[in-house]
Structures are given as C-alpha cells and as structure tokens.
Amino acid sequence: MSRGQIARWMLEEVAVDYDEHILAYGPTGMAADDYRRINPMAKVPAIAHGEKIVTEAAAIGLYLADVFQDRRLGPMDDERAAYYRWVLFCAGPLEQAVTSRAMGWEVPDDPQKQGMLGFGNFERTIDALEDHLSGRHYVCGDRFTMADCYVGSHVDWGLSFGTIPERAAFKTYIERIREREAYKNAKARDQALIEQMKTGE
Ligand SMILES: N[C@@H](CCC(=O)N[C@@H](CS)C(=O)NCC(=O)O)C(=O)O
C-alpha cells in the first residue's frame, strides 16, 4: 500500500524479471540501516539494477524507459517535450498541491505568496493537468509512454482516494490506462499482497 505500486507497474510495462523486496514501514523495514544505505530517505520505492540504485518513482520510470529502450516506452522526438514536462509537473507541483491539501495546509489567498509556491494553488495545478489531458489519449498524444505510468499513477490514486477532483478528462484518461495488461497484472499482484497483509498470512 505505497508508491511501490508505481514502480511495480513500470517494471511490468518494461516486462523484465525482477525480485521484489517488500518492506514494513518503520525501524524493522524501511528505516533499518540496510535499507537506508539504499535510500537514505528511508522510503519506497527503490530499484537496484546491478550496482545502480534509483529512488523516486518518477526517476525509476525515466530510468527504466531509457535503459530498456527497445520497449519503446521512452519519448520519440516529437513526444519529448510533453514527456518530461508532465512527469516533472506531477512529481513537483501536482504532488505538492495534493499532499499539502491532504495535510490541511491551505494556501493563503495572496498572489504574492502563491507566486512563491511552485504549484501556485491547488486549482491552478489541477486545471493545468486537466487542460493537458483533455482531448488527448495519453500524455504525449496518441501513444502510451512511461510518462503515463507516472502521471497515470497520480490520477489513478487521486481519483480512487478523492484527492483529485473527478473531472471528465481524468476519468476518460484513467479508464484507458486501467485497461492495460501490465497495469492489471501489477495491481493484481499488489492486491494479493495487501490481502495477505490484512489476513496476516
Ligand atoms: N518522493 C518519493 C516519495 C516516496 C514516499 O513517500 N514513499 C512512502 C510510501 S508511499 C514511504 O516510503 N513512506 C515511509 C516513510 O516515510 O517512513 C517518490 O516519489 O518515490
């Protein structure tokens, strides 16, 4: 039940074999010294690819698409701008807008203060993403790319937990995303783990 699900879906999209390590929250898992050597932030997800460690869900996606180029999940020339722009928009402004609201931190109604915040305010951020997704099949246009794993994960989570408003563009986009085989496989595995955790088996 974590952003680890984003990394799993990305791994399923690139269709590589991987070993999973499920860590508990807290001192015996993510905060243990062994794992802090992998991610000093004591957070998941992280991937180890040979000697290379990548943390940050957005970076994991960009890395996988780049390394496994033959999967064609990275951008073509005319997709590059939207690809980087919207992945970083979701890792920065969108994540800040959504999490600050979830914490109950209201942005002051003061243009000068909003000018200092990378996301300005919640509505501006949501409107910008809605505007981009309206009338597009995927982040980069007609073709699914790794950007959709990351942007899609934000929209998927946000709609499921009510942290992103149910706008038509988000709903149409996420319905298309949820049809993907790799998405379904990833979610089935995570759901099985969540059930196991609940029943303690
Ligand atoms: N910026 C990181 C955030 C990762 C993150 O906050 N993960 C949470 C789970 S969703 C976590 O590991 N929390 C454990 C903790 O901070 O103690 C990313 O996007 O990968």
The ligand as an SDF file (V2000), in Angstrom:
LIG
                    3D

 20 19  0  0  0  0  0  0  0  0999 V2000
    9.2680   11.2340   -3.4630 N   0  0  0  0  0  0  0  0  0  0  0  0
    9.1650    9.8090   -3.2420 C   0  0  0  0  0  0  0  0  0  0  0  0
    8.1550    9.5950   -2.1350 C   0  0  0  0  0  0  0  0  0  0  0  0
    8.2120    8.1830   -1.6060 C   0  0  0  0  0  0  0  0  0  0  0  0
    7.3410    8.0170   -0.3810 C   0  0  0  0  0  0  0  0  0  0  0  0
    6.9520    8.9750    0.3150 O   0  0  0  0  0  0  0  0  0  0  0  0
    7.0340    6.7480   -0.0540 N   0  0  0  0  0  0  0  0  0  0  0  0
    6.2740    6.4570    1.1370 C   0  0  0  0  0  0  0  0  0  0  0  0
    5.2510    5.3660    0.8350 C   0  0  0  0  0  0  0  0  0  0  0  0
    4.0520    5.8860   -0.3300 S   0  0  0  0  0  0  0  0  0  0  0  0
    7.2060    5.8980    2.2080 C   0  0  0  0  0  0  0  0  0  0  0  0
    8.0900    5.1360    1.8940 O   0  0  0  0  0  0  0  0  0  0  0  0
    6.9860    6.2710    3.4720 N   0  0  0  0  0  0  0  0  0  0  0  0
    7.7260    5.7370    4.5690 C   0  0  0  0  0  0  0  0  0  0  0  0
    8.2770    6.8000    5.4790 C   0  0  0  0  0  0  0  0  0  0  0  0
    8.4940    7.9300    5.0590 O   0  0  0  0  0  0  0  0  0  0  0  0
    8.5180    6.4630    6.6170 O   0  0  0  0  0  0  0  0  0  0  0  0
    8.7600    9.0880   -4.5370 C   0  0  0  0  0  0  0  0  0  0  0  0
    8.0250    9.6760   -5.3190 O   0  0  0  0  0  0  0  0  0  0  0  0
    9.1810    7.9400   -4.7670 O   0  0  0  0  0  0  0  0  0  0  0  0
  1  2  1  0
  2  3  1  0
  2 18  1  0
  3  4  1  0
  4  5  1  0
  5  6  2  0
  5  7  1  0
  7  8  1  0
  8  9  1  0
  8 11  1  0
  9 10  1  0
 11 12  2  0
 11 13  1  0
 13 14  1  0
 14 15  1  0
 15 16  2  0
 15 17  1  0
 18 19  2  0
 18 20  1  0
M  END
$$$$
